[in-house]
Amino acid sequence: MNSAQLSLRNEVRQLADRAFHLKLISGHGDGPDSDEYQIVYQGKPRHLPLEQARLFLVNLLYRSQVH
């Protein structure tokens, strides 16, 4: 894993931690592949590519602040 991927994974992990503490997701962790991240949203585990996971979490956090 190169440094850009490692940096993205760390960012996703931090976003997921924030979403978890706000009770927006019910779990998260590394996916089965090194370029995936697992997010449990509405009771369903989703294995997303890192960039897609980042966008999902950013949007979820943004929507929680708007409402």
C-alpha positions in Angstrom: 0.0 0.0 0.0 1.5 3.3 -1.0 1.5 6.5 1.1 -1.5 8.0 -0.7 -3.6 4.9 -0.1 -2.5 4.8 3.5 -3.4 8.5 4.0 -6.8 7.9 2.4 -7.4 4.9 4.6 -6.6 6.9 7.7 -8.9 9.7 6.6 -11.7 7.2 6.0 -11.1 5.6 9.4 -11.3 9.1 11.1 -14.5 9.9 9.3 -16.0 6.6 10.2 -15.1 7.0 13.8 -16.9 10.4 13.8 -19.9 8.9 12.1 -20.0 6.0 14.5 -19.9 8.3 17.6 -22.7 10.3 16.1 -24.7 7.0 15.7 -24.9 7.5 11.9 -23.3 4.1 11.3 -23.4 1.0 13.5 -19.9 -0.2 12.6 -16.8 0.0 10.4 -13.4 -1.5 9.7 -11.0 -2.7 7.1 -12.5 -4.6 4.2 -11.4 -8.0 2.9 -9.3 -6.2 0.3 -6.6 -3.6 1.0 -8.4 -1.0 -1.1 -11.8 -1.5 0.6 -13.4 -0.3 3.8 -16.4 -1.8 5.4 -19.2 0.4 6.7 -22.3 -0.9 8.5 -25.1 1.4 7.5 -28.8 0.7 8.4 -27.8 -2.7 9.6 -26.2 -3.8 6.3 -22.4 -4.1 5.8 -21.1 -2.4 2.7 -17.7 -3.0 1.3 -16.7 0.2 -0.5 -13.5 1.2 -2.4 -11.6 3.7 -0.2 -12.5 6.8 -2.2 -16.2 5.8 -2.4 -16.2 5.2 1.4 -14.7 8.6 2.0 -17.4 10.3 -0.2 -20.2 8.3 1.5 -19.0 9.3 5.0 -18.4 13.0 4.1 -22.0 13.2 2.6 -23.5 11.3 5.6 -21.7 13.7 8.1 -22.7 16.7 6.1 -26.4 15.7 5.9 -26.4 15.1 9.7 -25.3 18.7 10.3 -27.8 20.3 7.9 -30.8 18.8 9.5 
